[in-house]
């Protein structure tokens, strides 16, 4: 499963969501507007910054929209 921590209005998140749409990826989105979700993100990754990707099948987690974009294109190319 691919989980993406996001925040409403975040342009970096929008970029990753657009890439996901292009590649046909349906993220489980978690919005840090919810304080409990924000706390969960900090506990996982160490800082409050979105977007943050969790690829639970591959055991990969990362910040940075450009890195997430590159990772998705490499690992989940459009079929
Ligand atoms: N270089 C980062 C920038 C990410 C960034 O600045 N995210 C902002 C939202 S647009 C953020 O997480 N701010 C902390 C907050 O809103 O609590 C990326 O490209 O992913």
PDB file of the backbone (N, CA, C, O) and the ligand in Angstrom, with CONECT records:
HET    LIG  A 101      20
ATOM      1  N   UNK A   1       0.847  -1.192   0.000  1.00  0.00           N
ATOM      2  CA  UNK A   1       0.000   0.000   0.000  1.00  0.00           C
ATOM      3  C   UNK A   1       0.892   1.254   0.000  1.00  0.00           C
ATOM      4  O   UNK A   1       1.954   1.284   0.621  1.00  0.00           O
ATOM      5  N   UNK A   2       0.428   2.275  -0.710  1.00  0.00           N
ATOM      6  CA  UNK A   2       1.167   3.541  -0.763  1.00  0.00           C
ATOM      7  C   UNK A   2       0.385   4.595   0.024  1.00  0.00           C
ATOM      8  O   UNK A   2      -0.727   4.971  -0.347  1.00  0.00           O
ATOM      9  N   UNK A   3       0.986   5.056   1.103  1.00  0.00           N
ATOM     10  CA  UNK A   3       0.358   6.088   1.924  1.00  0.00           C
ATOM     11  C   UNK A   3       1.076   7.403   1.674  1.00  0.00           C
ATOM     12  O   UNK A   3       2.306   7.442   1.630  1.00  0.00           O
ATOM     13  N   UNK A   4       0.320   8.474   1.509  1.00  0.00           N
ATOM     14  CA  UNK A   4       0.920   9.790   1.311  1.00  0.00           C
ATOM     15  C   UNK A   4       0.359  10.759   2.354  1.00  0.00           C
ATOM     16  O   UNK A   4      -0.842  11.025   2.408  1.00  0.00           O
ATOM     17  N   UNK A   5       1.277  11.276   3.181  1.00  0.00           N
ATOM     18  CA  UNK A   5       0.900  12.329   4.122  1.00  0.00           C
ATOM     19  C   UNK A   5       0.894  13.637   3.343  1.00  0.00           C
ATOM     20  O   UNK A   5       1.851  13.957   2.637  1.00  0.00           O
ATOM     21  N   UNK A   6      -0.178  14.377   3.476  1.00  0.00           N
ATOM     22  CA  UNK A   6      -0.364  15.603   2.705  1.00  0.00           C
ATOM     23  C   UNK A   6      -0.923  16.709   3.600  1.00  0.00           C
ATOM     24  O   UNK A   6      -1.240  16.498   4.771  1.00  0.00           O
ATOM     25  N   UNK A   7      -1.028  17.886   3.005  1.00  0.00           N
ATOM     26  CA  UNK A   7      -1.706  19.014   3.666  1.00  0.00           C
ATOM     27  C   UNK A   7      -2.488  19.750   2.586  1.00  0.00           C
ATOM     28  O   UNK A   7      -1.969  19.987   1.495  1.00  0.00           O
ATOM     29  N   UNK A   8      -3.695  20.102   2.876  1.00  0.00           N
ATOM     30  CA  UNK A   8      -4.523  20.813   1.906  1.00  0.00           C
ATOM     31  C   UNK A   8      -3.824  22.111   1.498  1.00  0.00           C
ATOM     32  O   UNK A   8      -3.379  22.882   2.348  1.00  0.00           O
ATOM     33  N   UNK A   9      -3.735  22.343   0.179  1.00  0.00           N
ATOM     34  CA  UNK A   9      -3.132  23.574  -0.326  1.00  0.00           C
ATOM     35  C   UNK A   9      -1.628  23.509  -0.496  1.00  0.00           C
ATOM     36  O   UNK A   9      -1.013  24.494  -0.904  1.00  0.00           O
ATOM     37  N   UNK A  10      -1.026  22.378  -0.195  1.00  0.00           N
ATOM     38  CA  UNK A  10       0.424  22.237  -0.320  1.00  0.00           C
ATOM     39  C   UNK A  10       0.795  21.944  -1.782  1.00  0.00           C
ATOM     40  O   UNK A  10       0.402  20.910  -2.321  1.00  0.00           O
ATOM     41  N   UNK A  11       1.549  22.846  -2.427  1.00  0.00           N
ATOM     42  CA  UNK A  11       1.873  22.644  -3.847  1.00  0.00           C
ATOM     43  C   UNK A  11       2.793  21.444  -4.089  1.00  0.00           C
ATOM     44  O   UNK A  11       2.735  20.813  -5.145  1.00  0.00           O
ATOM     45  N   UNK A  12       3.631  21.139  -3.116  1.00  0.00           N
ATOM     46  CA  UNK A  12       4.525  19.983  -3.262  1.00  0.00           C
ATOM     47  C   UNK A  12       3.722  18.675  -3.218  1.00  0.00           C
ATOM     48  O   UNK A  12       4.026  17.709  -3.918  1.00  0.00           O
ATOM     49  N   UNK A  13       2.698  18.684  -2.379  1.00  0.00           N
ATOM     50  CA  UNK A  13       1.798  17.529  -2.313  1.00  0.00           C
ATOM     51  C   UNK A  13       1.013  17.402  -3.615  1.00  0.00           C
ATOM     52  O   UNK A  13       0.812  16.299  -4.125  1.00  0.00           O
ATOM     53  N   UNK A  14       0.576  18.532  -4.142  1.00  0.00           N
ATOM     54  CA  UNK A  14      -0.187  18.529  -5.391  1.00  0.00           C
ATOM     55  C   UNK A  14       0.643  17.933  -6.522  1.00  0.00           C
ATOM     56  O   UNK A  14       0.128  17.219  -7.382  1.00  0.00           O
ATOM     57  N   UNK A  15       1.917  18.236  -6.505  1.00  0.00           N
ATOM     58  CA  UNK A  15       2.804  17.687  -7.542  1.00  0.00           C
ATOM     59  C   UNK A  15       2.836  16.161  -7.476  1.00  0.00           C
ATOM     60  O   UNK A  15       2.724  15.481  -8.496  1.00  0.00           O
ATOM     61  N   UNK A  16       2.988  15.636  -6.261  1.00  0.00           N
ATOM     62  CA  UNK A  16       3.057  14.184  -6.098  1.00  0.00           C
ATOM     63  C   UNK A  16       1.703  13.541  -6.415  1.00  0.00           C
ATOM     64  O   UNK A  16       1.646  12.470  -7.019  1.00  0.00           O
ATOM     65  N   UNK A  17       0.621  14.197  -6.007  1.00  0.00           N
ATOM     66  CA  UNK A  17      -0.705  13.661  -6.299  1.00  0.00           C
ATOM     67  C   UNK A  17      -0.953  13.630  -7.807  1.00  0.00           C
ATOM     68  O   UNK A  17      -1.587  12.707  -8.319  1.00  0.00           O
ATOM     69  N   UNK A  18      -0.449  14.646  -8.516  1.00  0.00           N
ATOM     70  CA  UNK A  18      -0.599  14.677  -9.977  1.00  0.00           C
ATOM     71  C   UNK A  18       0.194  13.545 -10.617  1.00  0.00           C
ATOM     72  O   UNK A  18      -0.264  12.915 -11.570  1.00  0.00           O
ATOM     73  N   UNK A  19       1.379  13.296 -10.089  1.00  0.00           N
ATOM     74  CA  UNK A  19       2.182  12.181 -10.605  1.00  0.00           C
ATOM     75  C   UNK A  19       1.461  10.859 -10.351  1.00  0.00           C
ATOM     76  O   UNK A  19       1.422   9.986 -11.219  1.00  0.00           O
ATOM     77  N   UNK A  20       0.899  10.723  -9.170  1.00  0.00           N
ATOM     78  CA  UNK A  20       0.153   9.509  -8.844  1.00  0.00           C
ATOM     79  C   UNK A  20      -1.016   9.309  -9.796  1.00  0.00           C
ATOM     80  O   UNK A  20      -1.287   8.199 -10.254  1.00  0.00           O
ATOM     81  N   UNK A  21      -1.690  10.393 -10.079  1.00  0.00           N
ATOM     82  CA  UNK A  21      -2.829  10.301 -11.004  1.00  0.00           C
ATOM     83  C   UNK A  21      -2.357   9.883 -12.390  1.00  0.00           C
ATOM     84  O   UNK A  21      -2.975   9.055 -13.058  1.00  0.00           O
ATOM     85  N   UNK A  22      -1.249  10.476 -12.798  1.00  0.00           N
ATOM     86  CA  UNK A  22      -0.676  10.147 -14.117  1.00  0.00           C
ATOM     87  C   UNK A  22      -0.294   8.662 -14.199  1.00  0.00           C
ATOM     88  O   UNK A  22      -0.468   8.026 -15.239  1.00  0.00           O
ATOM     89  N   UNK A  23       0.221   8.125 -13.107  1.00  0.00           N
ATOM     90  CA  UNK A  23       0.693   6.740 -13.099  1.00  0.00           C
ATOM     91  C   UNK A  23      -0.403   5.749 -12.705  1.00  0.00           C
ATOM     92  O   UNK A  23      -0.191   4.537 -12.736  1.00  0.00           O
ATOM     93  N   UNK A  24      -1.563   6.264 -12.339  1.00  0.00           N
ATOM     94  CA  UNK A  24      -2.660   5.376 -11.950  1.00  0.00           C
ATOM     95  C   UNK A  24      -2.517   4.839 -10.534  1.00  0.00           C
ATOM     96  O   UNK A  24      -2.974   3.736 -10.235  1.00  0.00           O
ATOM     97  N   UNK A  25      -1.885   5.616  -9.665  1.00  0.00           N
ATOM     98  CA  UNK A  25      -1.689   5.213  -8.273  1.00  0.00           C
ATOM     99  C   UNK A  25      -2.785   5.814  -7.404  1.00  0.00           C
ATOM    100  O   UNK A  25      -3.088   7.005  -7.482  1.00  0.00           O
ATOM    101  N   UNK A  26      -3.368   4.956  -6.575  1.00  0.00           N
ATOM    102  CA  UNK A  26      -4.421   5.410  -5.663  1.00  0.00           C
ATOM    103  C   UNK A  26      -3.835   5.432  -4.252  1.00  0.00           C
ATOM    104  O   UNK A  26      -3.786   4.402  -3.581  1.00  0.00           O
ATOM    105  N   UNK A  27      -3.391   6.611  -3.803  1.00  0.00           N
ATOM    106  CA  UNK A  27      -2.771   6.726  -2.486  1.00  0.00           C
ATOM    107  C   UNK A  27      -3.810   6.631  -1.384  1.00  0.00           C
ATOM    108  O   UNK A  27      -4.962   7.032  -1.552  1.00  0.00           O
ATOM    109  N   UNK A  28      -3.381   6.097  -0.261  1.00  0.00           N
ATOM    110  CA  UNK A  28      -4.121   6.270   0.978  1.00  0.00           C
ATOM    111  C   UNK A  28      -3.621   7.611   1.531  1.00  0.00           C
ATOM    112  O   UNK A  28      -2.493   7.690   2.018  1.00  0.00           O
ATOM    113  N   UNK A  29      -4.430   8.650   1.463  1.00  0.00           N
ATOM    114  CA  UNK A  29      -3.982   9.984   1.873  1.00  0.00           C
ATOM    115  C   UNK A  29      -4.268  10.244   3.349  1.00  0.00           C
ATOM    116  O   UNK A  29      -5.342   9.931   3.862  1.00  0.00           O
ATOM    117  N   UNK A  30      -3.276  10.823   4.009  1.00  0.00           N
ATOM    118  CA  UNK A  30      -3.446  11.216   5.405  1.00  0.00           C
ATOM    119  C   UNK A  30      -3.117  12.702   5.504  1.00  0.00           C
ATOM    120  O   UNK A  30      -2.033  13.125   5.101  1.00  0.00           O
ATOM    121  N   UNK A  31      -4.047  13.497   6.039  1.00  0.00           N
ATOM    122  CA  UNK A  31      -3.882  14.950   6.043  1.00  0.00           C
ATOM    123  C   UNK A  31      -3.439  15.426   7.426  1.00  0.00           C
ATOM    124  O   UNK A  31      -4.075  15.130   8.437  1.00  0.00           O
ATOM    125  N   UNK A  32      -2.335  16.171   7.445  1.00  0.00           N
ATOM    126  CA  UNK A  32      -1.788  16.622   8.734  1.00  0.00           C
ATOM    127  C   UNK A  32      -2.579  17.782   9.343  1.00  0.00           C
ATOM    128  O   UNK A  32      -2.204  18.319  10.385  1.00  0.00           O
ATOM    129  N   UNK A  33      -3.677  18.164   8.681  1.00  0.00           N
ATOM    130  CA  UNK A  33      -4.590  19.119   9.330  1.00  0.00           C
ATOM    131  C   UNK A  33      -5.135  18.509  10.618  1.00  0.00           C
ATOM    132  O   UNK A  33      -5.498  19.214  11.560  1.00  0.00           O
ATOM    133  N   UNK A  34      -5.181  17.187  10.630  1.00  0.00           N
ATOM    134  CA  UNK A  34      -5.573  16.446  11.837  1.00  0.00           C
ATOM    135  C   UNK A  34      -4.331  16.324  12.728  1.00  0.00           C
ATOM    136  O   UNK A  34      -3.341  15.718  12.318  1.00  0.00           O
ATOM    137  N   UNK A  35      -4.369  16.881  13.919  1.00  0.00           N
ATOM    138  CA  UNK A  35      -3.193  16.895  14.803  1.00  0.00           C
ATOM    139  C   UNK A  35      -2.665  15.503  15.106  1.00  0.00           C
ATOM    140  O   UNK A  35      -1.459  15.314  15.267  1.00  0.00           O
ATOM    141  N   UNK A  36      -3.556  14.534  15.185  1.00  0.00           N
ATOM    142  CA  UNK A  36      -3.129  13.158  15.468  1.00  0.00           C
ATOM    143  C   UNK A  36      -2.320  12.616  14.291  1.00  0.00           C
ATOM    144  O   UNK A  36      -1.350  11.884  14.486  1.00  0.00           O
ATOM    145  N   UNK A  37      -2.718  12.975  13.075  1.00  0.00           N
ATOM    146  CA  UNK A  37      -1.994  12.540  11.873  1.00  0.00           C
ATOM    147  C   UNK A  37      -0.636  13.241  11.815  1.00  0.00           C
ATOM    148  O   UNK A  37       0.369  12.626  11.459  1.00  0.00           O
ATOM    149  N   UNK A  38      -0.609  14.527  12.165  1.00  0.00           N
ATOM    150  CA  UNK A  38       0.660  15.270  12.187  1.00  0.00           C
ATOM    151  C   UNK A  38       1.632  14.635  13.185  1.00  0.00           C
ATOM    152  O   UNK A  38       2.821  14.486  12.901  1.00  0.00           O
ATOM    153  N   UNK A  39       1.114  14.266  14.347  1.00  0.00           N
ATOM    154  CA  UNK A  39       1.959  13.627  15.367  1.00  0.00           C
ATOM    155  C   UNK A  39       2.470  12.273  14.870  1.00  0.00           C
ATOM    156  O   UNK A  39       3.615  11.899  15.124  1.00  0.00           O
ATOM    157  N   UNK A  40       1.622  11.560  14.173  1.00  0.00           N
ATOM    158  CA  UNK A  40       1.991  10.252  13.595  1.00  0.00           C
ATOM    159  C   UNK A  40       3.120  10.433  12.580  1.00  0.00           C
ATOM    160  O   UNK A  40       4.062   9.642  12.535  1.00  0.00           O
ATOM    161  N   UNK A  41       3.013  11.484  11.768  1.00  0.00           N
ATOM    162  CA  UNK A  41       4.046  11.766  10.769  1.00  0.00           C
ATOM    163  C   UNK A  41       5.391  12.064  11.441  1.00  0.00           C
ATOM    164  O   UNK A  41       6.424  11.526  11.044  1.00  0.00           O
ATOM    165  N   UNK A  42       5.365  12.916  12.446  1.00  0.00           N
ATOM    166  CA  UNK A  42       6.614  13.270  13.140  1.00  0.00           C
ATOM    167  C   UNK A  42       7.231  12.023  13.792  1.00  0.00           C
ATOM    168  O   UNK A  42       8.449  11.847  13.785  1.00  0.00           O
ATOM    169  N   UNK A  43       6.382  11.174  14.348  1.00  0.00           N
ATOM    170  CA  UNK A  43       6.882   9.946  14.976  1.00  0.00           C
ATOM    171  C   UNK A  43       7.530   9.028  13.936  1.00  0.00           C
ATOM    172  O   UNK A  43       8.530   8.366  14.216  1.00  0.00           O
ATOM    173  N   UNK A  44       6.960   8.997  12.756  1.00  0.00           N
ATOM    174  CA  UNK A  44       7.477   8.121  11.691  1.00  0.00           C
ATOM    175  C   UNK A  44       8.752   8.658  11.076  1.00  0.00           C
ATOM    176  O   UNK A  44       9.772   7.972  11.012  1.00  0.00           O
ATOM    177  N   UNK A  45       8.669   9.916  10.618  1.00  0.00           N
ATOM    178  CA  UNK A  45       9.754  10.456   9.796  1.00  0.00           C
ATOM    179  C   UNK A  45      10.716  11.372  10.523  1.00  0.00           C
ATOM    180  O   UNK A  45      11.840  11.588  10.068  1.00  0.00           O
ATOM    181  N   UNK A  46      10.280  11.915  11.656  1.00  0.00           N
ATOM    182  CA  UNK A  46      11.155  12.764  12.446  1.00  0.00           C
ATOM    183  C   UNK A  46      10.901  14.247  12.306  1.00  0.00           C
ATOM    184  O   UNK A  46      11.437  15.041  13.079  1.00  0.00           O
ATOM    185  N   UNK A  47      10.098  14.636  11.338  1.00  0.00           N
ATOM    186  CA  UNK A  47       9.783  16.065  11.217  1.00  0.00           C
ATOM    187  C   UNK A  47       8.404  16.252  10.584  1.00  0.00           C
ATOM    188  O   UNK A  47       7.867  15.367   9.917  1.00  0.00           O
ATOM    189  N   UNK A  48       7.859  17.445  10.826  1.00  0.00           N
ATOM    190  CA  UNK A  48       6.549  17.779  10.275  1.00  0.00           C
ATOM    191  C   UNK A  48       6.759  18.416   8.908  1.00  0.00           C
ATOM    192  O   UNK A  48       6.908  19.634   8.802  1.00  0.00           O
ATOM    193  N   UNK A  49       6.769  17.610   7.882  1.00  0.00           N
ATOM    194  CA  UNK A  49       6.904  18.106   6.515  1.00  0.00           C
ATOM    195  C   UNK A  49       6.171  17.155   5.575  1.00  0.00           C
ATOM    196  O   UNK A  49       6.313  15.935   5.655  1.00  0.00           O
ATOM    197  N   UNK A  50       5.392  17.746   4.690  1.00  0.00           N
ATOM    198  CA  UNK A  50       4.684  16.965   3.673  1.00  0.00           C
ATOM    199  C   UNK A  50       5.083  17.467   2.287  1.00  0.00           C
ATOM    200  O   UNK A  50       5.453  18.632   2.146  1.00  0.00           O
ATOM    201  N   UNK A  51       5.018  16.633   1.283  1.00  0.00           N
ATOM    202  CA  UNK A  51       4.538  15.258   1.298  1.00  0.00           C
ATOM    203  C   UNK A  51       5.542  14.287   1.924  1.00  0.00           C
ATOM    204  O   UNK A  51       6.747  14.535   1.962  1.00  0.00           O
ATOM    205  N   UNK A  52       4.991  13.172   2.413  1.00  0.00           N
ATOM    206  CA  UNK A  52       5.807  12.087   2.964  1.00  0.00           C
ATOM    207  C   UNK A  52       5.186  10.786   2.470  1.00  0.00           C
ATOM    208  O   UNK A  52       4.002  10.525   2.681  1.00  0.00           O
ATOM    209  N   UNK A  53       6.000   9.985   1.815  1.00  0.00           N
ATOM    210  CA  UNK A  53       5.506   8.729   1.243  1.00  0.00           C
ATOM    211  C   UNK A  53       5.897   7.553   2.112  1.00  0.00           C
ATOM    212  O   UNK A  53       7.020   7.470   2.611  1.00  0.00           O
ATOM    213  N   UNK A  54       4.941   6.637   2.286  1.00  0.00           N
ATOM    214  CA  UNK A  54       5.220   5.347   2.935  1.00  0.00           C
ATOM    215  C   UNK A  54       4.826   4.253   1.945  1.00  0.00           C
ATOM    216  O   UNK A  54       3.657   4.112   1.585  1.00  0.00           O
ATOM    217  N   UNK A  55       5.819   3.487   1.515  1.00  0.00           N
ATOM    218  CA  UNK A  55       5.567   2.327   0.651  1.00  0.00           C
ATOM    219  C   UNK A  55       5.732   1.105   1.542  1.00  0.00           C
ATOM    220  O   UNK A  55       6.839   0.595   1.715  1.00  0.00           O
ATOM    221  N   UNK A  56       4.635   0.647   2.099  1.00  0.00           N
ATOM    222  CA  UNK A  56       4.719  -0.410   3.113  1.00  0.00           C
ATOM    223  C   UNK A  56       5.175  -1.741   2.526  1.00  0.00           C
ATOM    224  O   UNK A  56       5.799  -2.538   3.227  1.00  0.00           O
ATOM    225  N   UNK A  57       4.880  -1.993   1.268  1.00  0.00           N
ATOM    226  CA  UNK A  57       5.298  -3.269   0.672  1.00  0.00           C
ATOM    227  C   UNK A  57       6.807  -3.340   0.496  1.00  0.00           C
ATOM    228  O   UNK A  57       7.407  -4.404   0.652  1.00  0.00           O
ATOM    229  N   UNK A  58       7.411  -2.220   0.175  1.00  0.00           N
ATOM    230  CA  UNK A  58       8.860  -2.209  -0.061  1.00  0.00           C
ATOM    231  C   UNK A  58       9.655  -1.697   1.140  1.00  0.00           C
ATOM    232  O   UNK A  58      10.885  -1.678   1.113  1.00  0.00           O
ATOM    233  N   UNK A  59       8.961  -1.288   2.176  1.00  0.00           N
ATOM    234  CA  UNK A  59       9.653  -0.798   3.362  1.00  0.00           C
ATOM    235  C   UNK A  59      10.407   0.498   3.119  1.00  0.00           C
ATOM    236  O   UNK A  59      11.473   0.734   3.688  1.00  0.00           O
ATOM    237  N   UNK A  60       9.829   1.337   2.260  1.00  0.00           N
ATOM    238  CA  UNK A  60      10.477   2.602   1.904  1.00  0.00           C
ATOM    239  C   UNK A  60       9.637   3.772   2.419  1.00  0.00           C
ATOM    240  O   UNK A  60       8.414   3.778   2.283  1.00  0.00           O
ATOM    241  N   UNK A  61      10.302   4.752   3.006  1.00  0.00           N
ATOM    242  CA  UNK A  61       9.618   5.963   3.461  1.00  0.00           C
ATOM    243  C   UNK A  61      10.483   7.161   3.102  1.00  0.00           C
ATOM    244  O   UNK A  61      11.704   7.105   3.254  1.00  0.00           O
ATOM    245  N   UNK A  62       9.884   8.230   2.636  1.00  0.00           N
ATOM    246  CA  UNK A  62      10.701   9.398   2.263  1.00  0.00           C
ATOM    247  C   UNK A  62       9.933  10.712   2.239  1.00  0.00           C
ATOM    248  O   UNK A  62       8.728  10.761   1.995  1.00  0.00           O
ATOM    249  N   UNK A  63      10.686  11.771   2.502  1.00  0.00           N
ATOM    250  CA  UNK A  63      10.225  13.146   2.308  1.00  0.00           C
ATOM    251  C   UNK A  63      10.710  13.606   0.931  1.00  0.00           C
ATOM    252  O   UNK A  63      11.361  12.850   0.209  1.00  0.00           O
ATOM    253  N   UNK A  64      10.399  14.804   0.589  1.00  0.00           N
ATOM    254  CA  UNK A  64      10.853  15.521  -0.615  1.00  0.00           C
ATOM    255  C   UNK A  64      10.095  15.104  -1.888  1.00  0.00           C
ATOM    256  O   UNK A  64      10.231  13.990  -2.393  1.00  0.00           O
ATOM    257  N   UNK A  65       9.298  16.052  -2.370  1.00  0.00           N
ATOM    258  CA  UNK A  65       8.435  15.774  -3.522  1.00  0.00           C
ATOM    259  C   UNK A  65       9.217  15.313  -4.750  1.00  0.00           C
ATOM    260  O   UNK A  65       8.754  14.431  -5.474  1.00  0.00           O
ATOM    261  N   UNK A  66      10.382  15.889  -4.998  1.00  0.00           N
ATOM    262  CA  UNK A  66      11.154  15.489  -6.185  1.00  0.00           C
ATOM    263  C   UNK A  66      11.636  14.044  -6.047  1.00  0.00           C
ATOM    264  O   UNK A  66      11.641  13.284  -7.016  1.00  0.00           O
ATOM    265  N   UNK A  67      12.039  13.677  -4.832  1.00  0.00           N
ATOM    266  CA  UNK A  67      12.490  12.302  -4.594  1.00  0.00           C
ATOM    267  C   UNK A  67      11.328  11.321  -4.696  1.00  0.00           C
ATOM    268  O   UNK A  67      11.467  10.229  -5.245  1.00  0.00           O
ATOM    269  N   UNK A  68      10.187  11.727  -4.160  1.00  0.00           N
ATOM    270  CA  UNK A  68       8.998  10.865  -4.218  1.00  0.00           C
ATOM    271  C   UNK A  68       8.578  10.685  -5.671  1.00  0.00           C
ATOM    272  O   UNK A  68       8.260   9.577  -6.103  1.00  0.00           O
ATOM    273  N   UNK A  69       8.580  11.772  -6.410  1.00  0.00           N
ATOM    274  CA  UNK A  69       8.215  11.726  -7.827  1.00  0.00           C
ATOM    275  C   UNK A  69       9.120  10.746  -8.576  1.00  0.00           C
ATOM    276  O   UNK A  69       8.640   9.894  -9.324  1.00  0.00           O
ATOM    277  N   UNK A  70      10.413  10.874  -8.372  1.00  0.00           N
ATOM    278  CA  UNK A  70      11.379  10.002  -9.068  1.00  0.00           C
ATOM    279  C   UNK A  70      11.195   8.545  -8.651  1.00  0.00           C
ATOM    280  O   UNK A  70      11.274   7.634  -9.475  1.00  0.00           O
ATOM    281  N   UNK A  71      10.946   8.341  -7.351  1.00  0.00           N
ATOM    282  CA  UNK A  71      10.750   6.975  -6.839  1.00  0.00           C
ATOM    283  C   UNK A  71       9.511   6.327  -7.472  1.00  0.00           C
ATOM    284  O   UNK A  71       9.557   5.175  -7.905  1.00  0.00           O
ATOM    285  N   UNK A  72       8.428   7.065  -7.520  1.00  0.00           N
ATOM    286  CA  UNK A  72       7.187   6.518  -8.079  1.00  0.00           C
ATOM    287  C   UNK A  72       7.359   6.181  -9.559  1.00  0.00           C
ATOM    288  O   UNK A  72       6.897   5.143 -10.030  1.00  0.00           O
ATOM    289  N   UNK A  73       8.023   7.064 -10.271  1.00  0.00           N
ATOM    290  CA  UNK A  73       8.208   6.820 -11.710  1.00  0.00           C
ATOM    291  C   UNK A  73       9.102   5.602 -11.951  1.00  0.00           C
ATOM    292  O   UNK A  73       8.909   4.863 -12.917  1.00  0.00           O
ATOM    293  N   UNK A  74      10.072   5.403 -11.071  1.00  0.00           N
ATOM    294  CA  UNK A  74      10.988   4.257 -11.229  1.00  0.00           C
ATOM    295  C   UNK A  74      10.333   2.947 -10.804  1.00  0.00           C
ATOM    296  O   UNK A  74      10.504   1.920 -11.460  1.00  0.00           O
ATOM    297  N   UNK A  75       9.577   2.988  -9.697  1.00  0.00           N
ATOM    298  CA  UNK A  75       9.040   1.748  -9.121  1.00  0.00           C
ATOM    299  C   UNK A  75       7.636   1.401  -9.610  1.00  0.00           C
ATOM    300  O   UNK A  75       7.251   0.232  -9.636  1.00  0.00           O
ATOM    301  N   UNK A  76       6.883   2.415  -9.993  1.00  0.00           N
ATOM    302  CA  UNK A  76       5.487   2.174 -10.395  1.00  0.00           C
ATOM    303  C   UNK A  76       5.197   2.837 -11.740  1.00  0.00           C
ATOM    304  O   UNK A  76       4.287   3.661 -11.835  1.00  0.00           O
ATOM    305  N   UNK A  77       5.968   2.486 -12.795  1.00  0.00           N
ATOM    306  CA  UNK A  77       5.723   3.099 -14.093  1.00  0.00           C
ATOM    307  C   UNK A  77       4.315   2.721 -14.599  1.00  0.00           C
ATOM    308  O   UNK A  77       3.770   1.666 -14.274  1.00  0.00           O
ATOM    309  N   UNK A  78       3.779   3.605 -15.383  1.00  0.00           N
ATOM    310  CA  UNK A  78       2.437   3.390 -15.910  1.00  0.00           C
ATOM    311  C   UNK A  78       2.433   2.124 -16.794  1.00  0.00           C
ATOM    312  O   UNK A  78       3.283   1.943 -17.665  1.00  0.00           O
ATOM    313  N   UNK A  79       1.456   1.275 -16.532  1.00  0.00           N
ATOM    314  CA  UNK A  79       1.384   0.053 -17.351  1.00  0.00           C
ATOM    315  C   UNK A  79       0.440   0.240 -18.507  1.00  0.00           C
ATOM    316  O   UNK A  79       0.250  -0.678 -19.305  1.00  0.00           O
TER     317      UNK A  79
HETATM  318  N1  LIG A 101      11.322  20.515  -0.312  1.00  0.00           N
HETATM  319  C1  LIG A 101      10.076  19.983   0.190  1.00  0.00           C
HETATM  320  C2  LIG A 101       9.193  21.134   0.661  1.00  0.00           C
HETATM  321  C3  LIG A 101       7.958  20.624   1.377  1.00  0.00           C
HETATM  322  C4  LIG A 101       7.241  21.734   2.141  1.00  0.00           C
HETATM  323  O1  LIG A 101       7.701  22.899   2.208  1.00  0.00           O
HETATM  324  N2  LIG A 101       6.092  21.383   2.698  1.00  0.00           N
HETATM  325  C5  LIG A 101       5.358  22.286   3.539  1.00  0.00           C
HETATM  326  C6  LIG A 101       3.914  22.410   3.056  1.00  0.00           C
HETATM  327  S1  LIG A 101       3.793  23.086   1.410  1.00  0.00           S
HETATM  328  C7  LIG A 101       5.280  21.742   4.951  1.00  0.00           C
HETATM  329  O2  LIG A 101       5.353  20.547   5.149  1.00  0.00           O
HETATM  330  N3  LIG A 101       5.135  22.625   5.944  1.00  0.00           N
HETATM  331  C8  LIG A 101       4.957  22.213   7.318  1.00  0.00           C
HETATM  332  C9  LIG A 101       3.549  22.374   7.757  1.00  0.00           C
HETATM  333  O3  LIG A 101       2.726  22.794   6.945  1.00  0.00           O
HETATM  334  O4  LIG A 101       3.269  22.038   8.896  1.00  0.00           O
HETATM  335  C10 LIG A 101       9.397  19.141  -0.884  1.00  0.00           C
HETATM  336  O5  LIG A 101       9.639  19.409  -2.081  1.00  0.00           O
HETATM  337  O6  LIG A 101       8.674  18.187  -0.552  1.00  0.00           O
CONECT  318  319
CONECT  319  318  320  335
CONECT  320  319  321
CONECT  321  320  322
CONECT  322  321  323  324
CONECT  323  322
CONECT  324  322  325
CONECT  325  324  326  328
CONECT  326  325  327
CONECT  327  326
CONECT  328  325  329  330
CONECT  329  328
CONECT  330  328  331
CONECT  331  330  332
CONECT  332  331  333  334
CONECT  333  332
CONECT  334  332
CONECT  335  319  336  337
CONECT  336  335
CONECT  337  335
END
